[in-house]
Structures are given as structure tokens and as C-alpha cells.
Amino acid sequence: MSSADHAPFSRRLFIRQGLTLASLAATVPQFIQDSALGMMLPLDALTSSRPGVPEDRVLVIVQLAGGNDGLNTVVPYGDRNYYNYRPAIGIGEPGRNGQAALELDQGQGIGLHPSMASFKSLVDEGVAAVVQGVGYPNPNRSHFASTDIWETARLDGKGTGWVGRYFDCTCNGTPVPEGAVAIGRNAPLALQGEIQKPVSFESADLFRWLGKDMHPALEQPYASATRAGVLPEVDEHSQAAFLMRTALDAQVSSDRIRAAVAKAPLVQYPQGNLSRQLRTVGAMIRDGMPTRVYYVSLGGFDTHAGQAGTHANLLRQLADGLGAFHRDLKAQGNSGRVLTMVFSEFGRRVRQNASQGTDHGTAAPMFLVGDMVKPGVLGTHPSLTDLDGGDLKFTVDFRSVYAGVLDDWMGADAAKVLGKGVKKAVVVRS
Amino acid sequence: MAVNSLRPLKPRDFDYWKAHHLLNRAGFGGTPDQVQALASMGLDDAVDYIVEYESIGDDAMPTDRWSADIMRPPTAEEQETARTARRNSDEATLERLQRERNQRQAADRKQMADIQKWWIRRMIETGRPLEEKMTLFWHGHFATSYRTIEDSWHMVLQNQFLRANATGSFAKLCFGIIRDPAMLEYLDNDQNRRRSPNENLARELMELFILGEGHDYTEQDIKEGARALTGYTFRDDAFVFNRREHDDGQKRILGKTGSFDGEDFVRLVLARPVASEFIAWKLYRFFVNDLPGTPDKDTQGFIVKLAKEMRDRDYQLKPVLRALFRSEHFYDPDNTAALIKSPVQLVVQAIRSMRTPARDLSALAAASDLMGQNLFFPPNVKGWDGGRAWINTSTLFVRQNIIVYLLTGKRPNTYAWQEDDAVYDPTHLLAHLPSLDGGPPPVRDATTYLLRFMLGSDPRPERVDGLVAFVERNGGRIDTNVATALVAVIAAFTEYQLC
């Protein structure tokens, strides 16, 4: 089966059309029953996108945890101040020997960290963008607090996650199973809505019951207890019935995700944790999962000391991972319906510290990848002379990037998710 | 339909399975021996034993081994150093101070993780389960998160305060919480000043702590309540009433006028009849039934009577809990094996009732977090929603797998859980079952008992048949291996999520 006729949209249709047959059976997973309720609604009530925006678009969020040093990622080599602030750890201008930046925008004097050649190729192909100087007012330098701000898209960092709210706003009171999937131990706040809850797993192999490993013969009693759906004589409104429905959902998700991930990818992915996660996401997209938002993360960016080697290694993982992921999607024929967005909770201070590292700072670049991305270097680099207590002043509010993604990519009403008054940044090709 | 009065259960109806229910709900379950001991006390004595726990020695771990000073405020001297460095743009000093701050924060997070483990251990080991259970209830009710306040000692102080008053008086808890440093910081009351009032604490006192959202108060009451609470702040680890920041003007709150302060405000709010109904409803959801939606008529009737009991007793909690645990309503089949276990309940009850090794406490804390309940880090001031919010396709697998870990000590490679080779033998759970000839009890009896013991309800026949068939196919007797496998698979049944 080709990927085109296995798209989530057709699965949705299948679920709708198959309802009358399926909805009364005790073994119907909850999401099919929920869709059965959806049948009573006007046909477009379940769709989450504005008319004209395809229903099968996917957003992949990559979190760089710890605070990525933006100035050594997107390097303002054209500004001498950069080298004054960073005599020991600064990245040299393009063409120099040793650690030399990769030319990104000669006019602006902007380059990329030398480890990011794979990402540079994506920019050259016209499928990737750098958004410069992204931050928010009154920056918070606590990892916890700033991550919460980015994930809730609220300056007080309180409440539900912005992606969770996106689903809450569009799903008519019923969570979308597998709507949002996080690869990782903990589901991030970004994906938590009032109603919408993410699926999360560290690796697909762990998204299952491990008791079977104790004794293979347990498979049968386990399956009969968890795959039966709501048993007869159980009050369908009871907690027991709710648990039985969810247990069946979990089994169906588990089967499906593990089957998807078991297939070898179409391209080779590099080693490393981020690549492993992106490979899993690629497999799920290829399999036509109905998931609209995926979340992966790479940690270790809190480079207070001796950062050069660590940072180079992390950026290589990021760039090579994004490169392989894009090639995979392209080979699948899916690169036009997937947008990948990279963020970190803050950048780092302009001046290097005494330990050849950098301390918590403010604005930093974001990255976007996908056929539909408005490519190139977007926004202006923050000034190195007009600082705020030694920190960069942001030039783009991260919420405006979210607004651009929600509005132009997901076809959602950004104001409903982010509140009114957020100006949209255009990051998607029109 | 469960009766809608506080009518007690008939004493002769209090049997082994009723005692089992009581111990699960009022505590974290117990072994067959403990259940039997409780059952043989009879209803009244059993409930007293649970509720009047002060007579039971508190031999759990001490609380004084935490450092109070990791996040202490800077001394005058340190402040001066920082000021000077800022004035002179002395980057080297500023950087050193920043680094020291980072180190203190890291040390404090470490201490917070230790405190988390300590509380879980306490729940596992305590002889006063209701004390810990109610402390957990209040932690969810007066929810305060370390994530915001980043001071582990303040979290300890709050935890001790909640424990000391766990079954005392709800009024006393409310008066105490407006003087609790962690809460004052969490809800920004340290920013609540005469000239720039901050409504956060006043709002939550009405909306979440005492009356319930939209119940019997107005936005104006919140504004005036915030004025009453101005100047309620803390310095280092102690409450401070800052007279200069307190607005001592006339306020009009809930129809009364006066120059009210914070205590007056709490008193006025507690005087509303809906206050006792709100807290009775929350206790009901925690101890009796957590079905979503509006309670049915009988349930509502029961809650109203519980609330009246609370008002009649000036918000004393013990008489209310005693009435609850003695009531026929509490033991009704509709309310048995009907409550979705919280993650902490799931883990602690498994360990206490089946006597599994506790394994690695940080693994238990991490798993509890994965299941949605990170102790000392409630998601927001509403606390944990509980009930169905605990359950989704991801948490269900973690719930099943944490029991596998408790039983086997083996963890999947990518979880940072410690491998533990303590061998667990669950056959002791079956030791008291009668046998015909001095040998092991018949397989069907043993399987039926194990199911009922673990699930808290009469097992469905198809469940019994499936497990008996498993035993027959695997040697026909319930030895350690087979028993462990049975326990693992029963714990993965959907009904095991209920208690």
C-alpha cells in the first residue's frame, strides 16, 4: 500500500463509514465509539482545520532542553563584539581554519556552527528556516519556569500546554486518541490540555505490558482481560467500563505503534538519541498514524563549563537528525505535510564565563524544516551592543511563531489557543 | 442504590471483605493477616483503630534531617557584595554569585527528591495509614508546587503542618494555610500589598479551598478579601504580618462590614453553609466514589448529611471520618471497588497489601510521576483532578509495569530504575486458606481468593477460569513462580485499577 492512500484522512473516513457496523460491538475501542457520537454532528464538526488547509498536516516539535547557546549556533561572525565577548569559545568566520562558521547570510554576517552542515544543506535546498532572536518579555532564567512559559505560551507559565489547548479548541469535548504523541519518559506540558492528553513512551518497545517477559503463557489471560472492551453486565457509565475501554485503546495503540516502528526506515538514520526518536516519528508518519503533533527532545544544552566539545556534539546530533528525518519524509512522499519546529527554553549570556562555558541567558534562534517552510534566515539578529544587563533583547516573540504555525500550518484559530493580540510571524509559504 | 443517611453498617455485616475495603480506602490496604485482625475487632473498634491513630506509635522516619538553609535568603553582607558587583559591572563576581546560586538550586532539588522518597517510604511503613492518607488529601487540596517556590524546606514545613492537622479541624487548616510560607509564596501573597493588592490567595481560598468555584461569592468579595490579606507574608521560614503593608480600612465581605484582617476573612468564608458541603464533597470523592458528573440524589443526600455533621462539630474532621467509615453507604456494593486508585495509592497499596519489596524509592517516585502524580509537584493550584484523569493509554501501561517491577525487581533497560534482586514470594497471601489434607489449597479456591483480594470485588467467572487454566497448563500447583505470574497478570487486569 502506498503512503498516499494510507493517509490519516482516509483512516478517519474509514472510521466514520465503518461506524454503523462497529459501534454496537463490545470490542469497539473508545475512539471509534467517540467517533460514533461524532456522526451526529455536522460532517465538519470533527475536523480541526480551517477549510482549505489539509487535514493531514503534522507538526513535529523538537525541544533542546537546558538552554541552547544561540550565539554559537547561529553565529554573528560579522560583528566584532561577538569575538570580544567570546574570546575563547567564539566560532570563527567562514573560511578560517579550525572552528569556522558555515556561511548562512553573507549580507548579515550570519553563519552556522560548523557541526550543522546537514542543516545548512536543508537551508540551501529551500526547506529550512532560521528564526533569529526569539524570546519573550521579562525573560525568566530558571529552566523550570522558562520551559513552562514556552510550553504554556503564557508569560506566567501557568495553565495547560499550547498544543493541548489547540486540541481542546478543536475536538468538541472528546480527546483525540493518539492526537499528540511524545517520545520520552514524561509527556511534556505543551501537549497537556484540559481534555486532550498525550500518548507518551520512551521507546515503542516499552509501550506494552512487560509482564509477558516473565512467563510467555501469561499472554492469553492478559489479552483476554485487556482486549475484551466493556464486558457484558458492566454499567457503561461506571469507572470499570471506562477502564475497560481505555485498556482496549491502549492495546490497539500499542499494536499499531509497535508495528509501525518495527519497519525499517527508508533512509539510514545516524546514531544518537534524537535520531532514534525522529526515526520513530518518521515510522509513525509513514504508517499513517492519525497523530497531528509529535514531540521529541534532546537534553544536555546547559553548557556552563567547557562547552565547545559538548555543544558541537549536540548540534551535530540535531543537524544530522533533522537531515535524516527530512530525507526519510521525502522518500515517503510526506515532506510536504510535515513541519518540524525546534526550540529551547532560553539562550545563553552573551559573554562567556570563566569556565569556558556560558550561563543562562535570553533570546535564541528557532529552526523550522519542511517543504512548506518559508526558507532562509528570518527576522533580524539581536544587537550585541544594545544589551539588557548583558543579555540579548529578543526581536521575535515565540508566541508569534506559534501563531504562524497554528494559523498557516495547522489551520487553527491561533487567537483561540494563544489569546488575542499575538502578532503572527509568517513562517509557512503561502 | 446506596442509602442516603449516615446510618451505620450493622455490626454483624462487618466481615473480612468489609475490613478489606476499610483498610484500602482509609489507608493503603493491608496483608490478609492485617485485614483479618481488623475484621475481628468489629466495626466500631476497627474504625476507632484507624481514626484514633495517635495511640499508635509513630516510628516512621524522623523529619529533622533536612537542611533548612539551602535556599535561605542572602545575608546583608552577601546582598552588599552583589550590589557592589552590579554597580561596578564586576562580571567575575556576578558570575561567581550566579554559579553559587545554581549550585544551591541543584542541592535543593536533590533534597526535594530525597523528601519525595521519604514521604513515599513513610506511606509504606507507617502504622497510621489514615494520617498519611489525609496528608495526601490536603496536599492535593491546598496544592502547592515546588516547581514554583523552589524551596524544599518550605515544602517540608507545609507537609508537616498538613500532617499535624490531618484529621484535626478544617478551620484550623484554613487559618494555618494563610500563614504558611510555601502557600504565601505559591499564591503570591508576599506580593499582596496595601497599595497594590494581589487577589490570588483570596480568590483560591474561596474558589478552591473553602467554597468551590462560583459558590456563593462575588468578584467583589475576592477584591475585598485580598485587601484583608494584605501584609500576610513571610521572612525566611516564618510567617510575618507586615503591618505597614496591611490595609486596615473598612471592607465589605460576604455581606458583612468591618476592618477585617486575614483571619476575619477566613472566618467569614467558613461561616457559609456551602463551605462544609464543598469539603464534604471533596472527601466523598477521595474516600467513597469518584464517578464524574453530578452526584445522584442519594449521593447528594449523603454528602449533605456529612456536611451537617461537619458544621455541627465545628469543622472537626474525626467525627466526620468516623461517621463516614461506619456508614452503610460507605460499604455499599456501588461504592466498593469503584474508586480509581491514585498513582501513589496504586504503588503503596501494592507494597503494603502484598508485602512486595519496596525496591528503589526513586523508581517509585519516578513511576508515580509518569502516572501523573508527582508528589510536591501538583500540576496547579487545583491539585490533581483524580478519577478518570489518572487514566490514559500511556499511564495504563506504566500502572501495569510498575507492579511487574515490584514483583521481579527487573526494570526495562531504558528506565533509570535500579535493578534489585530481592526475590518476592507471594504464596504467603494464600497461607491462611484451608486445605483438605494439609497440602496446598485447591487451585480454584486459591485463584478465586487471590483475585478477590487483589481486585476488591467478586471476580468474574471468566477471569477465574482463565487463570485456573493457566495454572493447570503450568504444573498444576501454585508455587512461587506461578503465584508471581498470577499476581502480575491480575495487577494488569483493568479491575485492578480500582479499589
Interface residues (C-beta under 8 A of the other chain):
Chain A: S142 F144 A145 D148 K158 G159 P175 P177 R185 N186 A187 Q192 K197 P198 V199 S200 F201 E202 S203 D205 L206 F207 R208 W209 L210 G211 D213 M214 H215 A217 L218 Q220 P221 Y222 S224 A225 T226 L231 H237 S238 Q239 A240 F242 L243 M244 T246 A247 D249 A250 S253 S254 H304 R351 N353 A354 D359 H360 G390
Chain B: E91 A92 E95 Q98 R99 N102 R147 T148 E150 D290 L291 A337 A338 L339 I340 A366 D369 L370 P379 N380 G387 R388 I391 N392 T393 S394 L396 F397 Q400 N401 I403 V404 L407 T408 K410 P412 T414 Y415 R460 E462 R463 G466 L467 A469 F470 R473 N474 N481 T484 A485 A488 V489 A491 A492 F493 T494 E495 Q497 L498
